[in-house]
Amino acid sequence: MTGKAPLVVVGDALLDRDLTGHADRLAPDAPVPVVADCDERVRPGGAALAAYLAARDGREVTLITGLDDGPAGRELRRLLEPRMTLVPLPMAGELPQKTRVLAQGRPVVRLDRGDGRAREATDQARAVLAAGRAVLVADYGRGTVDALRAQLVRRPPVVWDPHPRGGPPLPGTRLVTPARSEAHAFAAGLTGEGAGEAGARGGDGPGNELRAVAGEAAALVRHWRVAAVTVTLGARGALLSYGEHPLLVPVAAAHQGDPCGAGDRFAATAAGLLADGALVEEAVEGAVTAASAFVGAGGAGALLGDGPAPHGPNAAHLDGDPAALIARVRAGGGTVVAAGGCFDLLHAGHVGLLQAARRIGDCLVVCVNSDASVRRRKGDGRPVNPLADRVRVLRALACVDAVAVFDENTPERLLSALRPDVWVKGGDYAGADLPEAALLEEWGGQAVLLPYLDGHSSTALLARAAEHTR
């Protein structure tokens, strides 16, 4: 087991397809770009994407959704079944498909087809919901949530990701996660006091925009009778409201990239953290960080639908999806650098090493020991800082592109999954055996030592601190 709480996802699945090429001329018969040399990538969409992302986090996931037996339905099953438990509902019509055509990485046109809707609930779906500890709803208005709404009333979801075509969240939902445009549309449709207050907060400028978002979120909390609403604001982060004074959660670092799927990444992360026992504020902070990193790694378009599924008790948790980042860097012919350590007390020696490592290549993935791994290596009383804090500090460094966590004493298993081109260790390992060196040679990689700022170590810092307290 991974130690993470299982998650049930309820909602409408789609099959998403990207056709990516380049455009350098217009068609002779119409003023439209000609997209040539297209590569095709197929991935889960809608509620299936949220479930897929939760499963990639190393979580046990069950997806309840409408599915047919047509070509699109079979393809989606192929992508999902290795990673999660599927509970299909009978569907009228064909599974919806969404195809994006991109040139130079930018969408040119989107083609939608398939109008399938889930017809009815099944006994299996009802039983799964009755036994589920945490539920994420992604309602795209295609029948799945409507079919199970009576069962959801008895077990309010931890997270409800609403969409314009779907119904309102159920009272008692712990967190609702609309995007900015969705929150504005939902608030505009309210009547009475809630709508009046939300509309009165409008205006131009960043300050007035935040006031408008805060008013709309508060109105939705009251109207929907939910515990909290968080409005996602893209590169500005997210605004969390319980109905009065809002909390603005900014991004640690803004990333430019494809935002497709960022809302699903946000909802899946928040639902997972709430299922694990996090507070709502902690879940929103984690979701903002995960969604920002997801966009920076290429968004949904960078997902490798055919990649291996995580498995086993020690499967590495890929925080921020380093695998997608590495795939994107490699696709552009770049060099992937990795470095590792406990990073219990981040000091100048660590920072200098990581900055130097980043200059070697085109991305830096930091492999960090889990709390249990640090304890085995350093003894009782370590780590001083828990894993979540260590990861957060590392990801705040501009030189760090992604963080991956491993539970073993050494990172060989994680390195075998990531396959970096360069593995970096500090110069204090000079003369010592590097077990990772032989591993890197298996795929043509290279382990290197970098100069290390002498006199700096977490152990030495702790010893000096202990002396000063005597």
N, C-alpha and C positions, 0 to 999 in steps of 0.2 A: 504494500500500500504506500501511497505517497504522503500520507499524513494530511491531505487536503480533503475537505468535505465534498461529497458528491453533489452534483448539480443536475436538476431536471430543466431542460429548455423546452418551452411550449411556443409554437409559432409556425409561420408559413415559410417553407423552404423554397429557394429558387436555385436554378443552375445559372451561374455567371460565366461569361466567356469574354475574353479579351483578344482582339485581333490587333497586333502591334506591328507597325511598319514605319516607313519614312515617306514623306511627301515633299517633292521638290518641283512639282509642276501642276497645272490645272488641266482638267479634262478638256479635250477639243470640242465636245458637244455641249458643255455646260460649265459655268464658272465654279466648279467644285474641285477640291484637291484629289489627286490620284494617290492613294496610299498603296505603296508597293512593298514587295518582299515581306508579307505579313507572317508573323509567328502567332500561333494560336495557343492560348492557355485557358484551361477550364478549371473552375473552382466552385466551392459551395457559396451560395448567396442567401440573403435574408436570414431567417432564424438558423439556417444550417451553418452560416458563417460564424455566428455567435457561438454555436455549439462546437464547431471545429476549433475555434480559437481557445475556448475553455479547455478542450481536450488537449491541445498543444501545450497548455500550461501544466500538464501532468495530472489533470483532474478527471475523475470518473464522471462521465456525462451520459445522460439519456436524453435523446431528442424525440419529442412527440410532434409529428407533422404530417400533413397530407402528402401522399406519394402515389404515383401511378406506376404502371409497368411498361411505359413507353421508353424510347431511347434516352430521353433526358432523365427520366426517373431512374433507369438502370445505371446511367453514368453517375448520378448523384449518390446512389447506393455504393458504388465502387469507391468513391472518394471518402465516404463517411464510415462505412462498416468496420474498417480496420481500427478506427479510433474511438468508437462509441457504440452504445446500444441504441438501435433505431426501433421506435414504436410507430409504425405507419398507420395513418387513418385513411379509409377509402376516399378516393378523389373522383369528382366529376370533372371531366375535361383533362387537358394535358398540363403537366408540370410547367409553371411559368419559367421562361428563360429570358435573360437580359444579356445582350451582346454589345460591348463597347468597341468602337474602332478608334485606335489611337495612332497619331503620327508624331514622331519625336517625343513620345511620352505624354502627349496632350490629347484629350478626347476630341474627336471630330464629330461623331454621331453615335447615338445609342439606338439599338433595335430591340423592341420587346415583342415577345410572342408567347402564346400559351395563356389560357384563362382559367386554368384548373382551380377548383375550390374543394376543400375538405368537406365531405358530406355529413359525417356523423362521428360521434365518439365511439370508442370500443371499450369492452370490459378491461382489456389489458391497459389501455391508457388511463382509465379511471383508477385502476389499482396502483399504477406507478405514481400517479398524483397523490393518492391517499398515503402512500408510504414515503414520498419524497420529503427530504429535510429542507431543501431550498429550491425555489423555482424562479427561473428567469422567463419572462414573457416577451416575445418579439412579435407583435401583432401587425401584419401587413394587410389585414383586411381580406384574407382569402379563406376564411372559414374555420381554421384550426381553433382559434381562441373562442370563437362563438360556440363551437361544438362542445367545448369543455368549460364554459364560463360557470356553470352551476358547481362543478367540482372545484374550480379556482376560488369561488366565494368561501368555501370551507377552509381553504389553506391560502391566505393572501400571499402573493409573490414577494420575494425580497426585492426584485427589480422588475420594472415594467418599462420596456423600450417602446414608446408609442410612435405611430406613423399616421399620416393624414387619412389614409384609407381605413385604418383600424378603429375599434371602439375605444371608449374612455377606460382608463385604468380602474381597477376595482378599489373601493374604499378599504383602507387598512394596508395597502401596498407600502412597503418600507421606503422605496426610492423609485421615482419616475425620472427618466433620462431623456427629455426631448432636446433636439438641436435648437439653435436660436430661432430659425425660421418656423419650426414646428411650434415652439412655445408661443411665438407671436400669433400664429394662426389659431391655436387653441384658445388663447386668451381673448382674441378678438371675437370668438364665437360665444363667449360667455354672456349671460344676461344679469342685470341687477348690479349689486354693489361691487362684486369682483371685477366685472368688465369695466365699470366706471373708473375704479382706482387704477387698474392696469393701464387704461388709455390715458389717464391724466398724467402719467409719468413720462410721456414721450418727449421728443425734442431732438435737436441736433447736437453733435459733439460726443466725445467718449464718455464724459461724466453723465450726460443725459441718457446716453444709450444704456449704461449700467443701471441707472435709475429705472428706465423702462423695463429692462430684463428683470430687475428685482421686483418690480410691481407685478409683472406678469406671472413670475414664479410664485409669489405669495398668493395671488388670486387663484392660481391653479391648485395650490396646496389646499386652500379652503374649499374650492368648488369640488375637487375630486375626493376630498376627505382622505388624503394620503399623508404619510408621516413626513415626507420630504420630496422636493423636486430639485433636481440639478439640471441647469441649462448649459449645454456644451457650447463653447464660444470659439472653437477652432484654436488658432494660435494664441488666443488670450486665456485659455484654460477653461474653467467652468465656474458657474455661480450656483451655490447651494443655498436653498431656502427651506426653513421649517415653517414659514408663514409670517416671519417678521424680519429681524436683522439678518441680512444674507452674509454668507461667507464666500469670498472670491478665492478660488484656488488657481494660481497662475501656473503656467508650464515652467519647468526648470530650464528648458532650452527649447526655443522655437525651431522646428524643422520644416524645410521646404520639401514637399513631395506630394504624392498622390493621396488625397484624403479619402478615397473610396474605402469604405469598411471601417473608418475610424470610430464611428458611432457604435458599431458592433463590438470593436475591441474595448471601448469604454464600458459598455453594458456588461460584457462577459467578465471583465476584470472586477468591476464593482460587485457583481453578483457573487463571484467566487470569494472575494474578500469578506463580504457580509456572511456568506455561508461558513467561513472559517472563524467567525466571531469578531470581526473588526467592527469598530464604530463606523457610523455613516461617514463622518468626516475623513476617517482613515481610508475608507473604501473609495471615496471620491478622489482623494489625493493620489492613491495608487492608480486609479483609472485614468486620471489626467496624464500621469507619467507614462503609463503603458500606451495610451492612444497617441501621445506625441512621438514616442519612439517608433510606434507602428508606422506612422506617416513618414518619419525619417528613413525607415527601412524600405520604403516603396509602397506601403499600403497593401490593400488586398491584391493588387496586380502583381506583387512580388511573392505571393504565397506559392509554395511548391506543392500542389495538390497530390503529386505522386511521391512525396518524400516519405521516409520511414516514420512509422508511428513510434512515439516514445513508449517504452515498456520496461517492466521489471521494477523491483523495489528501490533501486538506486538510479533510476533514469534521471538524467540531469534536468533541472528546471531551467529553461532558456528564458531568462528575464528580458523582456523587450524584444524577443525573437531574434537573437543574433544570427540564426540560420538564414532568415530572409535577408538580413543585411549582407551577410557573406555572399549569398547568391547574387545579389545586386552588384556588389563590388566586383565579383569574378566575371559577371556578364560584361562589365565594362573593361575587362582586362587588368583590374587592379590587384594590389598585393594585400593580403590579409595578415595582420599581426595580432598575436595573442600574448598576454602576460598573465601571471597568476600570483596568488598569495592570500594571506589571511586578511591583511589590511585592517587590523583591529583598531589601531590608533594611527590614522592617516597622518603622515609627517612629511617633511621636506624631502627626505630620501625617496619615499614613494612617489611623490609628485614629479620629481626630477626624472625618475626612471620611466614613469608612464608618458611624460612629455617626450622624452627621447624615443621611446618605443613607437609612439604615434608618428613621428617624423620618418620612420623607416618605410612605412607603407601608406595605404589609402584608407584603412580603418583599423581601429584597435578594439579588440574584445578582451575584457578583463575576466579571468576565471577566478572566482573567489570561493574559499572554503565555507561550507555550511557551519552553523554553530557546533554541531556534533563533531564535525571534522576538526575544527579548531580545538575543541576540548580534548580530543584524543591526542592531538599533537602538542598542545601547550600545557595541558593539565587543568585541574579544577580552578575556577576563578576566571578562566578565559573562555570565550572572548569577553572583553569588557563591554564592547558595543555589540548588540545583537545584529543578526544578519540584515534585517530590514534597514537599520541605520547605516551599516557599512555599505550596502548597495546604493542607498540614496546619496551618500557622500561621494562615492565613486562616480555615479552618473552625473553629478553636478560639475565634474571636471570637463572642461571643453575638449580635452584630448581623448576622452573615453567615449567611444561610439556605442558600446553595448556591454552588458554585464551578464555573465553566465555563472550559475552556482553548481558546485559539485559536492557530493556527500562523502566521497571516499577520502583516504588520506592524501592521495596524489591525483592529479587531473587527467591521467592517461585516457580513461574512458570518455571523458568529455572532449578531449583533444581528438580522439578518433572520430567523434561525431562532427566536430567543427572543421577539422583538417586545415589548420592555418598554414600559411606559407612560411611564417617566421614565428618562433617561440622565444620569448625574451625572459631572461633572468638577470637579477642584479649581480654586479661584480663581486659581491661577497660570497658567491658560490664558486669563485675561481678555484680550480684545483679539486673541486668536489665532483662526485659522479652525478651526472644529470640523466636520470632514467628516461626523461622525455626525448632526449636527443635521438636515440635509436628509433623511437616511435615516429618522430618527424621524418626520418629517412624513408619510411615505408611509402610515403606519398610524395617524396621529393622536397619535403620541407627542410628547414634548417633551424636548429637551436643556437642562439647567440647569447653572449654575456654583454651587458652594458655597464659602463662605469656607475658606481653607486656612491652616494654622498656618505662619506665615512662618518662614523659616530652617531648615526641615527638608526634606531630600531624601536619597535613597540616595547620590547622587553626592557631595553635600557631606559626608555622614558618612564615606564611604570616603576622601575627600581628607583629612579631619581625622585619621582613623586612620592614614593613610600618613605624615602629618607627625610623628605621635607615635612612630613606629617608626624614624625616621631618627636 
